[in-house]
């Protein structure tokens, strides 16, 4: 019985697991951030409707809706991009989307009903998009996007007769927010590696604890089994009981059965234990081995089928030796059963797809193709 917990080193954790675990340094994909973005979207719609109550042009409302949709796409790209830093193509797309969303939203405002409050929602959305991008370690792209948005706002204002400066001023509050976002990202950057290491260690510790718990459960199961089967015999030894030849044979069979449970857990079942016990009582040598193929790919149907085949061979073996082995993982064969009855050797092989083949002397035949294990 192998009950020693497996020690998991930090190096055993795949780099992709690191990315998935520590990628979201600031929780951009968290439920809280997602909920906050939805709240902003609702406020965006309410303010847009309230500030543009006098707008009757359908084209204007369609344009503003398109602008909101473009901002939503940009936010989704930033939030869903995996990695501690947004890839350059994603950053470019986000910047272009922010500029285009602002341009579409502004040029959808009719000049005759313009109010300063009408520009607040798109400029705020643009600020949020670029701030998220800056936090995602692309501050240069965020600043380029902010300057482009200021230019777009100024050009729009000049186009509708408000003056370039008036439009550019509408985006002023974006820059203090970007400054804070960049400072926050720069100050938090040294923490990233620490967070990554801590998370890796947490994952490794959890895996180690799980392995320890599994080993403890297996140890407890083996101890209960030992207590149930060996304790009566040991108690008789302590009491000075004189064993008869039949009792000595039963004690040896019990010892062999306990060894089977430790050495070959894959073959452990009540049906197999009874068949092995009966075969050994008839004088047949039975050896059960388990090298882990079934543990690597557990399949209850295939395991049950293997047990049935072994039980049938044990019941049909008149004399000799029966060796049943579950092979190591990553082989074409899953298990083999060899029946050596004097001059005759019978070999039963089970492939990983569930096909059972019997080799009896020089004759080989497929005897079953059960629909288990992918077969």
Steps between C-alpha positions, in 0.01 A plus 500: 500500500640835398357753742779756497362839382640633180700817541423753233767755417431845360667390178237227453234761425454567129559853373149498355367435849698804616340711231151382592563545872674834516409655168225717642720699735239771557190285474388639163305184429344477845128505567533833680660675203249345260210615716647851523532518121138395460395768748694756298328382182161554662602847620638573152160424346306695763719812471500480119120484492460774759751737336368430152132511577446763233676296228239364258730370226495121476839503329644688795380239750621216277843661479522543874396137549772392257751707696398327822535163328853586385597596855352172627712303253814686609429434868434132430834467319692649791317304768514165319857522372709244685850583612647748743542740209269562206649386167589777257226406247236503775630835632486652151146375448393643836652840424341514155166392646512770767576770243236372258239463776556859608492629141177317415336615823599865459411533133161345580410802717286756313659848538164673542416307821856467635561517873830451679359208697444307178874447456549370855393137439725430196798684651453307826481172309814590308676578829400164649624309195838673497538473878443124484758481222752695707444274799555205267857628456454686173524862624667633183212379285252645749665843483512491121132414501423785738680756280319368192166525681577861600578579138178331385296690757662828392441430130137415569448821694667702226282326242175592677613855568589473868875547455784251528596602854146454628489143373849415620418618852225236520766228529712671766384284788632193319863592567501511883333160500765363263777643715364321805451176304858507369644577845294222651619253235862601544487473879321167487729351237763374752217325681413290198784251537429469870135431431594244237733320741243505779230361275728228368590403855133499595420266211794277589398493865142412411621217277733373772222510758271313263765234443557472875128465565470234231794311650344524845171363369680211329700429814181498705334264255796262511509511879128421521552213260795372702300528819208312350698212350827469691395592853310176567803295396738715704269473799509123470881513496499714816260260669729206424258330265628186332429535130383209294642447149179645353528810719864545402398484134227760562750726679734482201213574265406800714857630487507462122167680470625790709807524278275509194317803637827686544679384188208497253216735600369504142395134534328549833135399510295250691449280196872489417599442864266201527624354172866547595437344843332197345772460237779516756317249718502263200878538483521752217767769532342842444703817457325838468693809388398861443726748317247781483333504157149493648587768756619723215171459309225381736217322322252308716358302208841392376615412853190288553561324168862422596381359831249278321769365267737429791228326702411282202864399449548425870192282514600315183866444590552139613857543624819699446547874532288806417665840470277805454669833440372849436769650280665844535323800345550618140514156344284339235401226744318570823533165675607141444410167659733204452382150591787251517358149535794267438590486132211725400526878535196717449534877474211745514567862409273800535573804287431856606194505273347207689570229242586167667733264309585141593826334395476125557828343385552610140137605453395860558142622485293798600236368734321819599460861395313652793385859470707622790806717525439655156452166322 
